């Protein structure tokens, strides 16, 4: 299972929100590149980069941060937040993103998203499914739809999407443990999917559980910044030589 650390960006700085609330933000580092280099030096290979300004504005804003990190590290970066047009896709791919992370567009503008899949290749996209009680949530989680998460994933797996990450919005940023039961169901239904867990990871025990149920990756944010899981722990986990705490 691949460890995917998250860096969330507001005003070019590394921050975390609690449950997607911009009023509950905490700055962890003024320099995201410094954070990314720490992850790379620990032997991690991937990075989940989120443009929170972009998500709010509905257009990519922090592509310079992406360009800097992509230019100065060898991390495989997925970038999301504010990707609302073909132009946004072009900007982020040109700035060095390996994958475009798309959530609400895939819910609200399905035809356009499918066009992007055809234009760039479905393997260039990481589909984000934000979920509240098995229904898809959008718009920074303020809105729950009537779309069932299983139908949503099926729709895009049929279009060739291979990577999906799922965030249970009731858990995100609370360090309360991931949604193991939900993830088990998704993995059982889509065994060949490159399924990535997101939200709620607070300990190495959580990572062990996610690995045991068959997750291919786990996105970790707040737990790293709050020192619940150290970069050293992640290094050992990546090598398979950690001792569970």
Buried (B, 14 or more C-beta within 10 A) or exposed (E): BBBBBBBBBBEBBBBBBBBBEEEEBEEBBEEBBEBBBBBBEBEBEBBBBBBBBBBBEBBBBBBEBBBBBBEEBEBBBBBBBBBBBEEBBBBBBEBBBBBBBBBBBBBBBBEEBBEBBEEBEBBBBBBBBBBBEBBBBBBBBEEBBEBEBBEBBEBBBEBEBBBBBBBBBBBBBEBBBBBBEBBBBBBEEBEEBBBBBBBBBBBBEBBBBBBEBBBBBBBBBBBBBEEBBEBEBBBBBBEEEBEEE
